[in-house]
Amino acid sequence: MLFPLIRSRSELALLTRELSGNSKANLKSTENSFGTGNTILSEKNHRLKIKKTYQKETGNYLKKKLPV
């Protein structure tokens, strides 16, 4: 067996971050690439997708709710 038994979503997220080299990411969220920004699916509210886009003029991130 290649991988050990994974018991929770957080262990799976940690394992994928270690394999991809992104171990410094926040463990409470799972990040997937979505167009120009990131889609963050939190474990507390997994039905809400938030697209974060960087705004160069102000240096802030804009959050937009996406249809699920």
PQR file of N, CA, C, O and H, with PARSE charges and radii, in Angstrom:
ATOM      1  N   MET A   1       0.849  -1.180   0.000 -0.4000 1.5000
ATOM      2  CA  MET A   1       0.000   0.000   0.000 -0.0000 2.0000
ATOM      3  C   MET A   1       0.892   1.240   0.000  0.5500 1.7000
ATOM      4  O   MET A   1       1.823   1.359   0.796 -0.5500 1.4000
ATOM      5  N   LEU A   2       0.585   2.147  -0.903 -0.4000 1.5000
ATOM      6  CA  LEU A   2       1.445   3.311  -1.085 -0.0000 2.0000
ATOM      7  C   LEU A   2       1.248   4.352   0.021  0.5500 1.7000
ATOM      8  O   LEU A   2       2.226   4.871   0.560 -0.5500 1.4000
ATOM      9  H   LEU A   2      -0.172   2.050  -1.549  0.4000 1.0000
ATOM     10  N   PHE A   3       0.008   4.656   0.360 -0.4000 1.5000
ATOM     11  CA  PHE A   3      -0.278   5.670   1.369 -0.0000 2.0000
ATOM     12  C   PHE A   3      -0.879   5.019   2.609  0.5500 1.7000
ATOM     13  O   PHE A   3      -1.577   4.011   2.503 -0.5500 1.4000
ATOM     14  H   PHE A   3      -0.786   4.234  -0.078  0.4000 1.0000
ATOM     15  N   PRO A   4      -0.614   5.589   3.784 -0.5600 1.5000
ATOM     16  CA  PRO A   4      -1.258   5.060   4.997  0.2800 2.0000
ATOM     17  C   PRO A   4      -2.748   5.403   5.001  0.5500 1.7000
ATOM     18  O   PRO A   4      -3.205   6.212   4.193 -0.5500 1.4000
ATOM     19  N   LEU A   5      -3.483   4.802   5.889 -0.4000 1.5000
ATOM     20  CA  LEU A   5      -4.915   5.059   5.995 -0.0000 2.0000
ATOM     21  C   LEU A   5      -5.140   6.495   6.462  0.5500 1.7000
ATOM     22  O   LEU A   5      -4.607   6.912   7.490 -0.5500 1.4000
ATOM     23  H   LEU A   5      -3.111   4.145   6.545  0.4000 1.0000
ATOM     24  N   ILE A   6      -5.928   7.244   5.701 -0.4000 1.5000
ATOM     25  CA  ILE A   6      -6.196   8.646   6.020 -0.0000 2.0000
ATOM     26  C   ILE A   6      -7.535   8.709   6.747  0.5500 1.7000
ATOM     27  O   ILE A   6      -8.553   8.248   6.231 -0.5500 1.4000
ATOM     28  H   ILE A   6      -6.361   6.906   4.866  0.4000 1.0000
ATOM     29  N   ARG A   7      -7.524   9.286   7.953 -0.4000 1.5000
ATOM     30  CA  ARG A   7      -8.711   9.249   8.802 -0.0000 2.0000
ATOM     31  C   ARG A   7      -9.590  10.486   8.691  0.5500 1.7000
ATOM     32  O   ARG A   7     -10.777  10.410   9.011 -0.5500 1.4000
ATOM     33  H   ARG A   7      -6.696   9.660   8.372  0.4000 1.0000
ATOM     34  N   SER A   8      -9.057  11.622   8.251 -0.4000 1.5000
ATOM     35  CA  SER A   8      -9.876  12.832   8.225 -0.0000 2.0000
ATOM     36  C   SER A   8      -9.478  13.704   7.041  0.5500 1.7000
ATOM     37  O   SER A   8      -8.459  13.477   6.388 -0.5500 1.4000
ATOM     38  H   SER A   8      -8.093  11.684   7.991  0.4000 1.0000
ATOM     39  N   ARG A   9     -10.321  14.717   6.783 -0.4000 1.5000
ATOM     40  CA  ARG A   9     -10.049  15.642   5.684 -0.0000 2.0000
ATOM     41  C   ARG A   9      -8.795  16.460   5.939  0.5500 1.7000
ATOM     42  O   ARG A   9      -8.069  16.794   5.003 -0.5500 1.4000
ATOM     43  H   ARG A   9     -11.148  14.902   7.313  0.4000 1.0000
ATOM     44  N   SER A  10      -8.536  16.787   7.206 -0.4000 1.5000
ATOM     45  CA  SER A  10      -7.359  17.601   7.511 -0.0000 2.0000
ATOM     46  C   SER A  10      -6.073  16.811   7.267  0.5500 1.7000
ATOM     47  O   SER A  10      -5.071  17.379   6.832 -0.5500 1.4000
ATOM     48  H   SER A  10      -9.126  16.515   7.966  0.4000 1.0000
ATOM     49  N   GLU A  11      -6.094  15.505   7.546 -0.4000 1.5000
ATOM     50  CA  GLU A  11      -4.917  14.684   7.249 -0.0000 2.0000
ATOM     51  C   GLU A  11      -4.698  14.578   5.747  0.5500 1.7000
ATOM     52  O   GLU A  11      -3.560  14.596   5.279 -0.5500 1.4000
ATOM     53  H   GLU A  11      -6.908  15.044   7.900  0.4000 1.0000
ATOM     54  N   LEU A  12      -5.792  14.466   4.989 -0.4000 1.5000
ATOM     55  CA  LEU A  12      -5.683  14.408   3.532 -0.0000 2.0000
ATOM     56  C   LEU A  12      -5.138  15.722   2.981  0.5500 1.7000
ATOM     57  O   LEU A  12      -4.292  15.718   2.087 -0.5500 1.4000
ATOM     58  H   LEU A  12      -6.717  14.450   5.370  0.4000 1.0000
ATOM     59  N   ALA A  13      -5.622  16.852   3.513 -0.4000 1.5000
ATOM     60  CA  ALA A  13      -5.136  18.153   3.067 -0.0000 2.0000
ATOM     61  C   ALA A  13      -3.662  18.333   3.411  0.5500 1.7000
ATOM     62  O   ALA A  13      -2.894  18.862   2.608 -0.5500 1.4000
ATOM     63  H   ALA A  13      -6.310  16.855   4.240  0.4000 1.0000
ATOM     64  N   LEU A  14      -3.269  17.893   4.601 -0.4000 1.5000
ATOM     65  CA  LEU A  14      -1.871  17.999   5.007 -0.0000 2.0000
ATOM     66  C   LEU A  14      -0.978  17.146   4.114  0.5500 1.7000
ATOM     67  O   LEU A  14       0.111  17.573   3.731 -0.5500 1.4000
ATOM     68  H   LEU A  14      -3.893  17.463   5.253  0.4000 1.0000
ATOM     69  N   LEU A  15      -1.435  15.945   3.784 -0.4000 1.5000
ATOM     70  CA  LEU A  15      -0.660  15.056   2.925 -0.0000 2.0000
ATOM     71  C   LEU A  15      -0.506  15.633   1.520  0.5500 1.7000
ATOM     72  O   LEU A  15       0.578  15.571   0.940 -0.5500 1.4000
ATOM     73  H   LEU A  15      -2.320  15.598   4.095  0.4000 1.0000
ATOM     74  N   THR A  16      -1.585  16.195   0.969 -0.4000 1.5000
ATOM     75  CA  THR A  16      -1.483  16.769  -0.373 -0.0000 2.0000
ATOM     76  C   THR A  16      -0.600  18.004  -0.380  0.5500 1.7000
ATOM     77  O   THR A  16       0.107  18.248  -1.358 -0.5500 1.4000
ATOM     78  H   THR A  16      -2.466  16.245   1.440  0.4000 1.0000
ATOM     79  N   ARG A  17      -0.626  18.802   0.708 -0.4000 1.5000
ATOM     80  CA  ARG A  17       0.258  19.968   0.766 -0.0000 2.0000
ATOM     81  C   ARG A  17       1.715  19.549   0.871  0.5500 1.7000
ATOM     82  O   ARG A  17       2.588  20.183   0.279 -0.5500 1.4000
ATOM     83  H   ARG A  17      -1.200  18.604   1.502  0.4000 1.0000
ATOM     84  N   GLU A  18       1.987  18.480   1.624 -0.4000 1.5000
ATOM     85  CA  GLU A  18       3.364  18.004   1.735 -0.0000 2.0000
ATOM     86  C   GLU A  18       3.861  17.469   0.402  0.5500 1.7000
ATOM     87  O   GLU A  18       5.021  17.674   0.044 -0.5500 1.4000
ATOM     88  H   GLU A  18       1.278  17.965   2.105  0.4000 1.0000
ATOM     89  N   LEU A  19       2.996  16.786  -0.335 -0.4000 1.5000
ATOM     90  CA  LEU A  19       3.409  16.245  -1.628 -0.0000 2.0000
ATOM     91  C   LEU A  19       3.594  17.345  -2.660  0.5500 1.7000
ATOM     92  O   LEU A  19       4.456  17.238  -3.533 -0.5500 1.4000
ATOM     93  H   LEU A  19       2.053  16.619  -0.045  0.4000 1.0000
ATOM     94  N   SER A  20       2.783  18.418  -2.568 -0.4000 1.5000
ATOM     95  CA  SER A  20       2.902  19.498  -3.541 -0.0000 2.0000
ATOM     96  C   SER A  20       3.935  20.540  -3.125  0.5500 1.7000
ATOM     97  O   SER A  20       4.261  21.429  -3.912 -0.5500 1.4000
ATOM     98  H   SER A  20       2.084  18.505  -1.859  0.4000 1.0000
ATOM     99  N   GLY A  21       4.452  20.448  -1.908 -0.4000 1.5000
ATOM    100  CA  GLY A  21       5.455  21.401  -1.458 -0.0000 2.0000
ATOM    101  C   GLY A  21       4.877  22.646  -0.832  0.5500 1.7000
ATOM    102  O   GLY A  21       5.615  23.597  -0.574 -0.5500 1.4000
ATOM    103  H   GLY A  21       4.187  19.726  -1.269  0.4000 1.0000
ATOM    104  N   ASN A  22       3.575  22.674  -0.577 -0.4000 1.5000
ATOM    105  CA  ASN A  22       2.924  23.848  -0.002 -0.0000 2.0000
ATOM    106  C   ASN A  22       2.495  23.529   1.423  0.5500 1.7000
ATOM    107  O   ASN A  22       1.300  23.486   1.714 -0.5500 1.4000
ATOM    108  H   ASN A  22       2.976  21.901  -0.787  0.4000 1.0000
ATOM    109  N   SER A  23       3.455  23.305   2.312 -0.4000 1.5000
ATOM    110  CA  SER A  23       3.131  22.917   3.685 -0.0000 2.0000
ATOM    111  C   SER A  23       2.874  24.120   4.583  0.5500 1.7000
ATOM    112  O   SER A  23       2.435  23.950   5.720 -0.5500 1.4000
ATOM    113  H   SER A  23       4.426  23.340   2.075  0.4000 1.0000
ATOM    114  N   LYS A  24       3.139  25.339   4.098 -0.4000 1.5000
ATOM    115  CA  LYS A  24       2.928  26.525   4.922 -0.0000 2.0000
ATOM    116  C   LYS A  24       1.506  27.056   4.833  0.5500 1.7000
ATOM    117  O   LYS A  24       1.180  28.043   5.492 -0.5500 1.4000
ATOM    118  H   LYS A  24       3.495  25.478   3.174  0.4000 1.0000
ATOM    119  N   ALA A  25       0.657  26.427   4.039 -0.4000 1.5000
ATOM    120  CA  ALA A  25      -0.715  26.902   3.865 -0.0000 2.0000
ATOM    121  C   ALA A  25      -1.532  26.670   5.128  0.5500 1.7000
ATOM    122  O   ALA A  25      -1.173  25.864   5.986 -0.5500 1.4000
ATOM    123  H   ALA A  25       0.923  25.624   3.504  0.4000 1.0000
ATOM    124  N   ASN A  26      -2.620  27.384   5.216 -0.4000 1.5000
ATOM    125  CA  ASN A  26      -3.491  27.271   6.382 -0.0000 2.0000
ATOM    126  C   ASN A  26      -4.161  25.901   6.394  0.5500 1.7000
ATOM    127  O   ASN A  26      -4.716  25.471   5.383 -0.5500 1.4000
ATOM    128  H   ASN A  26      -2.912  28.039   4.519  0.4000 1.0000
ATOM    129  N   LEU A  27      -4.113  25.218   7.530 -0.4000 1.5000
ATOM    130  CA  LEU A  27      -4.666  23.872   7.614 -0.0000 2.0000
ATOM    131  C   LEU A  27      -6.182  23.864   7.718  0.5500 1.7000
ATOM    132  O   LEU A  27      -6.799  22.809   7.569 -0.5500 1.4000
ATOM    133  H   LEU A  27      -3.662  25.567   8.352  0.4000 1.0000
ATOM    134  N   LYS A  28      -6.801  25.023   7.972 -0.4000 1.5000
ATOM    135  CA  LYS A  28      -8.250  25.058   8.130 -0.0000 2.0000
ATOM    136  C   LYS A  28      -8.977  25.165   6.797  0.5500 1.7000
ATOM    137  O   LYS A  28     -10.200  25.025   6.760 -0.5500 1.4000
ATOM    138  H   LYS A  28      -6.299  25.880   8.093  0.4000 1.0000
ATOM    139  N   SER A  29      -8.273  25.405   5.716 -0.4000 1.5000
ATOM    140  CA  SER A  29      -8.948  25.569   4.434 -0.0000 2.0000
ATOM    141  C   SER A  29      -8.274  24.725   3.368  0.5500 1.7000
ATOM    142  O   SER A  29      -7.081  24.428   3.436 -0.5500 1.4000
ATOM    143  H   SER A  29      -7.280  25.518   5.746  0.4000 1.0000
ATOM    144  N   THR A  30      -9.055  24.358   2.409 -0.4000 1.5000
ATOM    145  CA  THR A  30      -8.558  23.604   1.267 -0.0000 2.0000
ATOM    146  C   THR A  30      -8.593  24.535   0.069  0.5500 1.7000
ATOM    147  O   THR A  30      -9.646  25.082  -0.259 -0.5500 1.4000
ATOM    148  H   THR A  30     -10.024  24.598   2.354  0.4000 1.0000
ATOM    149  N   GLU A  31      -7.462  24.722  -0.587 -0.4000 1.5000
ATOM    150  CA  GLU A  31      -7.384  25.687  -1.669 -0.0000 2.0000
ATOM    151  C   GLU A  31      -7.267  24.978  -3.008  0.5500 1.7000
ATOM    152  O   GLU A  31      -6.475  24.049  -3.166 -0.5500 1.4000
ATOM    153  H   GLU A  31      -6.606  24.278  -0.321  0.4000 1.0000
ATOM    154  N   ASN A  32      -8.055  25.424  -3.958 -0.4000 1.5000
ATOM    155  CA  ASN A  32      -7.991  24.922  -5.328 -0.0000 2.0000
ATOM    156  C   ASN A  32      -7.872  26.119  -6.255  0.5500 1.7000
ATOM    157  O   ASN A  32      -8.412  27.185  -5.958 -0.5500 1.4000
ATOM    158  H   ASN A  32      -8.698  26.179  -3.829  0.4000 1.0000
ATOM    159  N   SER A  33      -7.185  25.963  -7.356 -0.4000 1.5000
ATOM    160  CA  SER A  33      -7.074  27.070  -8.293 -0.0000 2.0000
ATOM    161  C   SER A  33      -8.396  27.224  -9.030  0.5500 1.7000
ATOM    162  O   SER A  33      -9.011  26.234  -9.425 -0.5500 1.4000
ATOM    163  H   SER A  33      -6.746  25.097  -7.596  0.4000 1.0000
ATOM    164  N   PHE A  34      -8.830  28.457  -9.215 -0.4000 1.5000
ATOM    165  CA  PHE A  34     -10.100  28.726  -9.889 -0.0000 2.0000
ATOM    166  C   PHE A  34      -9.921  29.993 -10.706  0.5500 1.7000
ATOM    167  O   PHE A  34     -10.073  31.093 -10.174 -0.5500 1.4000
ATOM    168  H   PHE A  34      -8.330  29.262  -8.895  0.4000 1.0000
ATOM    169  N   GLY A  35      -9.606  29.865 -11.974 -0.4000 1.5000
ATOM    170  CA  GLY A  35      -9.441  31.028 -12.824 -0.0000 2.0000
ATOM    171  C   GLY A  35      -8.283  31.893 -12.366  0.5500 1.7000
ATOM    172  O   GLY A  35      -7.145  31.432 -12.289 -0.5500 1.4000
ATOM    173  H   GLY A  35      -9.483  28.971 -12.407  0.4000 1.0000
ATOM    174  N   THR A  36      -8.580  33.159 -12.061 -0.4000 1.5000
ATOM    175  CA  THR A  36      -7.532  34.090 -11.656 -0.0000 2.0000
ATOM    176  C   THR A  36      -7.304  34.090 -10.156  0.5500 1.7000
ATOM    177  O   THR A  36      -6.234  34.489  -9.697 -0.5500 1.4000
ATOM    178  H   THR A  36      -9.505  33.534 -12.124  0.4000 1.0000
ATOM    179  N   GLY A  37      -8.293  33.647  -9.380 -0.4000 1.5000
ATOM    180  CA  GLY A  37      -8.157  33.690  -7.929 -0.0000 2.0000
ATOM    181  C   GLY A  37      -8.141  32.302  -7.331  0.5500 1.7000
ATOM    182  O   GLY A  37      -7.890  31.320  -8.028 -0.5500 1.4000
ATOM    183  H   GLY A  37      -9.162  33.323  -9.754  0.4000 1.0000
ATOM    184  N   ASN A  38      -8.408  32.220  -6.047 -0.4000 1.5000
ATOM    185  CA  ASN A  38      -8.456  30.947  -5.334 -0.0000 2.0000
ATOM    186  C   ASN A  38      -9.860  30.702  -4.819  0.5500 1.7000
ATOM    187  O   ASN A  38     -10.542  31.632  -4.389 -0.5500 1.4000
ATOM    188  H   ASN A  38      -8.612  33.019  -5.480  0.4000 1.0000
ATOM    189  N   THR A  39     -10.290  29.454  -4.861 -0.4000 1.5000
ATOM    190  CA  THR A  39     -11.557  29.066  -4.263 -0.0000 2.0000
ATOM    191  C   THR A  39     -11.246  28.401  -2.941  0.5500 1.7000
ATOM    192  O   THR A  39     -10.534  27.397  -2.902 -0.5500 1.4000
ATOM    193  H   THR A  39      -9.735  28.699  -5.210  0.4000 1.0000
ATOM    194  N   ILE A  40     -11.761  28.938  -1.876 -0.4000 1.5000
ATOM    195  CA  ILE A  40     -11.476  28.401  -0.554 -0.0000 2.0000
ATOM    196  C   ILE A  40     -12.746  27.757  -0.009  0.5500 1.7000
ATOM    197  O   ILE A  40     -13.767  28.424   0.162 -0.5500 1.4000
ATOM    198  H   ILE A  40     -12.339  29.753  -1.908  0.4000 1.0000
ATOM    199  N   LEU A  41     -12.674  26.467   0.259 -0.4000 1.5000
ATOM    200  CA  LEU A  41     -13.803  25.741   0.812 -0.0000 2.0000
ATOM    201  C   LEU A  41     -13.476  25.415   2.261  0.5500 1.7000
ATOM    202  O   LEU A  41     -12.670  24.525   2.530 -0.5500 1.4000
ATOM    203  H   LEU A  41     -11.844  25.926   0.121  0.4000 1.0000
ATOM    204  N   SER A  42     -14.091  26.125   3.193 -0.4000 1.5000
ATOM    205  CA  SER A  42     -13.811  25.847   4.592 -0.0000 2.0000
ATOM    206  C   SER A  42     -14.623  24.647   5.041  0.5500 1.7000
ATOM    207  O   SER A  42     -15.683  24.356   4.487 -0.5500 1.4000
ATOM    208  H   SER A  42     -14.746  26.848   2.974  0.4000 1.0000
ATOM    209  N   GLU A  43     -14.111  23.951   6.057 -0.4000 1.5000
ATOM    210  CA  GLU A  43     -14.815  22.780   6.551 -0.0000 2.0000
ATOM    211  C   GLU A  43     -16.090  23.168   7.283  0.5500 1.7000
ATOM    212  O   GLU A  43     -17.025  22.369   7.343 -0.5500 1.4000
ATOM    213  H   GLU A  43     -13.250  24.188   6.507  0.4000 1.0000
ATOM    214  N   LYS A  44     -16.156  24.374   7.842 -0.4000 1.5000
ATOM    215  CA  LYS A  44     -17.352  24.796   8.561 -0.0000 2.0000
ATOM    216  C   LYS A  44     -18.500  25.078   7.596  0.5500 1.7000
ATOM    217  O   LYS A  44     -19.642  24.712   7.874 -0.5500 1.4000
ATOM    218  H   LYS A  44     -15.397  25.024   7.794  0.4000 1.0000
ATOM    219  N   ASN A  45     -18.220  25.712   6.487 -0.4000 1.5000
ATOM    220  CA  ASN A  45     -19.262  26.089   5.537 -0.0000 2.0000
ATOM    221  C   ASN A  45     -18.808  25.656   4.151  0.5500 1.7000
ATOM    222  O   ASN A  45     -18.368  26.483   3.353 -0.5500 1.4000
ATOM    223  H   ASN A  45     -17.293  26.009   6.260  0.4000 1.0000
ATOM    224  N   HIS A  46     -18.914  24.363   3.861 -0.4000 1.5000
ATOM    225  CA  HIS A  46     -18.362  23.827   2.629 -0.0000 2.0000
ATOM    226  C   HIS A  46     -19.232  24.116   1.420  0.5500 1.7000
ATOM    227  O   HIS A  46     -18.813  23.851   0.293 -0.5500 1.4000
ATOM    228  H   HIS A  46     -19.272  23.691   4.509  0.4000 1.0000
ATOM    229  N   ARG A  47     -20.434  24.654   1.614 -0.4000 1.5000
ATOM    230  CA  ARG A  47     -21.293  24.961   0.470 -0.0000 2.0000
ATOM    231  C   ARG A  47     -21.030  26.343  -0.103  0.5500 1.7000
ATOM    232  O   ARG A  47     -21.447  26.642  -1.222 -0.5500 1.4000
ATOM    233  H   ARG A  47     -20.775  24.870   2.529  0.4000 1.0000
ATOM    234  N   LEU A  48     -20.345  27.184   0.654 -0.4000 1.5000
ATOM    235  CA  LEU A  48     -20.080  28.545   0.207 -0.0000 2.0000
ATOM    236  C   LEU A  48     -18.710  28.597  -0.458  0.5500 1.7000
ATOM    237  O   LEU A  48     -17.696  28.267   0.158 -0.5500 1.4000
ATOM    238  H   LEU A  48     -20.006  26.941   1.563  0.4000 1.0000
ATOM    239  N   LYS A  49     -18.691  29.010  -1.702 -0.4000 1.5000
ATOM    240  CA  LYS A  49     -17.425  29.170  -2.408 -0.0000 2.0000
ATOM    241  C   LYS A  49     -17.120  30.660  -2.496  0.5500 1.7000
ATOM    242  O   LYS A  49     -17.984  31.461  -2.853 -0.5500 1.4000
ATOM    243  H   LYS A  49     -19.514  29.278  -2.203  0.4000 1.0000
ATOM    244  N   ILE A  50     -15.901  31.017  -2.172 -0.4000 1.5000
ATOM    245  CA  ILE A  50     -15.489  32.416  -2.216 -0.0000 2.0000
ATOM    246  C   ILE A  50     -14.324  32.538  -3.185  0.5500 1.7000
ATOM    247  O   ILE A  50     -13.308  31.858  -3.040 -0.5500 1.4000
ATOM    248  H   ILE A  50     -15.199  30.366  -1.882  0.4000 1.0000
ATOM    249  N   LYS A  51     -14.478  33.407  -4.171 -0.4000 1.5000
ATOM    250  CA  LYS A  51     -13.400  33.657  -5.121 -0.0000 2.0000
ATOM    251  C   LYS A  51     -12.659  34.908  -4.664  0.5500 1.7000
ATOM    252  O   LYS A  51     -13.259  35.970  -4.500 -0.5500 1.4000
ATOM    253  H   LYS A  51     -15.303  33.960  -4.289  0.4000 1.0000
ATOM    254  N   LYS A  52     -11.356  34.773  -4.461 -0.4000 1.5000
ATOM    255  CA  LYS A  52     -10.543  35.901  -4.030 -0.0000 2.0000
ATOM    256  C   LYS A  52      -9.731  36.393  -5.223  0.5500 1.7000
ATOM    257  O   LYS A  52      -8.954  35.638  -5.808 -0.5500 1.4000
ATOM    258  H   LYS A  52     -10.869  33.910  -4.594  0.4000 1.0000
ATOM    259  N   THR A  53      -9.911  37.639  -5.575 -0.4000 1.5000
ATOM    260  CA  THR A  53      -9.139  38.231  -6.661 -0.0000 2.0000
ATOM    261  C   THR A  53      -8.334  39.402  -6.102  0.5500 1.7000
ATOM    262  O   THR A  53      -8.821  40.173  -5.275 -0.5500 1.4000
ATOM    263  H   THR A  53     -10.542  38.253  -5.100  0.4000 1.0000
ATOM    264  N   TYR A  54      -7.120  39.514  -6.562 -0.4000 1.5000
ATOM    265  CA  TYR A  54      -6.219  40.563  -6.086 -0.0000 2.0000
ATOM    266  C   TYR A  54      -6.461  41.839  -6.870  0.5500 1.7000
ATOM    267  O   TYR A  54      -6.504  41.826  -8.100 -0.5500 1.4000
ATOM    268  H   TYR A  54      -6.724  38.887  -7.235  0.4000 1.0000
ATOM    269  N   GLN A  55      -6.619  42.936  -6.153 -0.4000 1.5000
ATOM    270  CA  GLN A  55      -6.827  44.227  -6.782 -0.0000 2.0000
ATOM    271  C   GLN A  55      -5.535  45.026  -6.662  0.5500 1.7000
ATOM    272  O   GLN A  55      -5.121  45.386  -5.560 -0.5500 1.4000
ATOM    273  H   GLN A  55      -6.584  42.947  -5.154  0.4000 1.0000
ATOM    274  N   LYS A  56      -4.903  45.302  -7.797 -0.4000 1.5000
ATOM    275  CA  LYS A  56      -3.586  45.933  -7.773 -0.0000 2.0000
ATOM    276  C   LYS A  56      -3.628  47.387  -7.303  0.5500 1.7000
ATOM    277  O   LYS A  56      -2.667  47.871  -6.705 -0.5500 1.4000
ATOM    278  H   LYS A  56      -5.239  45.010  -8.692  0.4000 1.0000
ATOM    279  N   GLU A  57      -4.738  48.089  -7.568 -0.4000 1.5000
ATOM    280  CA  GLU A  57      -4.797  49.507  -7.218 -0.0000 2.0000
ATOM    281  C   GLU A  57      -4.738  49.716  -5.704  0.5500 1.7000
ATOM    282  O   GLU A  57      -4.013  50.587  -5.223 -0.5500 1.4000
ATOM    283  H   GLU A  57      -5.519  47.696  -8.053  0.4000 1.0000
ATOM    284  N   THR A  58      -5.501  48.917  -4.957 -0.4000 1.5000
ATOM    285  CA  THR A  58      -5.560  49.104  -3.512 -0.0000 2.0000
ATOM    286  C   THR A  58      -4.683  48.123  -2.757  0.5500 1.7000
ATOM    287  O   THR A  58      -4.387  48.342  -1.583 -0.5500 1.4000
ATOM    288  H   THR A  58      -6.090  48.209  -5.348  0.4000 1.0000
ATOM    289  N   GLY A  59      -4.263  47.046  -3.406 -0.4000 1.5000
ATOM    290  CA  GLY A  59      -3.446  46.048  -2.737 -0.0000 2.0000
ATOM    291  C   GLY A  59      -4.251  45.116  -1.851  0.5500 1.7000
ATOM    292  O   GLY A  59      -3.695  44.474  -0.960 -0.5500 1.4000
ATOM    293  H   GLY A  59      -4.504  46.868  -4.360  0.4000 1.0000
ATOM    294  N   ASN A  60      -5.549  45.034  -2.085 -0.4000 1.5000
ATOM    295  CA  ASN A  60      -6.419  44.192  -1.269 -0.0000 2.0000
ATOM    296  C   ASN A  60      -6.994  43.056  -2.100  0.5500 1.7000
ATOM    297  O   ASN A  60      -6.910  43.051  -3.328 -0.5500 1.4000
ATOM    298  H   ASN A  60      -6.001  45.555  -2.809  0.4000 1.0000
ATOM    299  N   TYR A  61      -7.578  42.102  -1.401 -0.4000 1.5000
ATOM    300  CA  TYR A  61      -8.270  41.008  -2.062 -0.0000 2.0000
ATOM    301  C   TYR A  61      -9.773  41.272  -2.009  0.5500 1.7000
ATOM    302  O   TYR A  61     -10.308  41.683  -0.980 -0.5500 1.4000
ATOM    303  H   TYR A  61      -7.647  42.106  -0.403  0.4000 1.0000
ATOM    304  N   LEU A  62     -10.436  41.031  -3.123 -0.4000 1.5000
ATOM    305  CA  LEU A  62     -11.888  41.153  -3.177 -0.0000 2.0000
ATOM    306  C   LEU A  62     -12.491  39.761  -3.086  0.5500 1.7000
ATOM    307  O   LEU A  62     -12.035  38.836  -3.757 -0.5500 1.4000
ATOM    308  H   LEU A  62     -10.002  40.697  -3.959  0.4000 1.0000
ATOM    309  N   LYS A  63     -13.515  39.613  -2.256 -0.4000 1.5000
ATOM    310  CA  LYS A  63     -14.175  38.321  -2.109 -0.0000 2.0000
ATOM    311  C   LYS A  63     -15.511  38.363  -2.836  0.5500 1.7000
ATOM    312  O   LYS A  63     -16.307  39.280  -2.635 -0.5500 1.4000
ATOM    313  H   LYS A  63     -13.886  40.365  -1.710  0.4000 1.0000
ATOM    314  N   LYS A  64     -15.753  37.370  -3.679 -0.4000 1.5000
ATOM    315  CA  LYS A  64     -17.014  37.277  -4.403 -0.0000 2.0000
ATOM    316  C   LYS A  64     -17.618  35.915  -4.143  0.5500 1.7000
ATOM    317  O   LYS A  64     -16.936  34.894  -4.238 -0.5500 1.4000
ATOM    318  H   LYS A  64     -15.107  36.625  -3.843  0.4000 1.0000
ATOM    319  N   LYS A  65     -18.914  35.899  -3.812 -0.4000 1.5000
ATOM    320  CA  LYS A  65     -19.594  34.629  -3.617 -0.0000 2.0000
ATOM    321  C   LYS A  65     -19.936  34.048  -4.980  0.5500 1.7000
ATOM    322  O   LYS A  65     -20.432  34.753  -5.859 -0.5500 1.4000
ATOM    323  H   LYS A  65     -19.468  36.728  -3.735  0.4000 1.0000
ATOM    324  N   LEU A  66     -19.669  32.764  -5.149 -0.4000 1.5000
ATOM    325  CA  LEU A  66     -19.953  32.089  -6.401 -0.0000 2.0000
ATOM    326  C   LEU A  66     -21.162  31.190  -6.231  0.5500 1.7000
ATOM    327  O   LEU A  66     -21.393  30.671  -5.139 -0.5500 1.4000
ATOM    328  H   LEU A  66     -19.266  32.191  -4.434  0.4000 1.0000
ATOM    329  N   PRO A  67     -21.936  30.996  -7.285 -0.5600 1.5000
ATOM    330  CA  PRO A  67     -23.055  30.048  -7.184  0.2800 2.0000
ATOM    331  C   PRO A  67     -22.537  28.634  -7.010  0.5500 1.7000
ATOM    332  O   PRO A  67     -21.568  28.230  -7.653 -0.5500 1.4000
ATOM    333  N   VAL A  68     -23.185  27.894  -6.142 -0.4000 1.5000
ATOM    334  CA  VAL A  68     -22.732  26.530  -5.841 -0.0000 2.0000
ATOM    335  C   VAL A  68     -23.404  25.552  -6.779  0.5500 1.7000
ATOM    336  O   VAL A  68     -23.160  24.348  -6.694 -0.5500 1.4000
ATOM    337  H   VAL A  68     -23.971  28.223  -5.619  0.4000 1.0000
TER
END
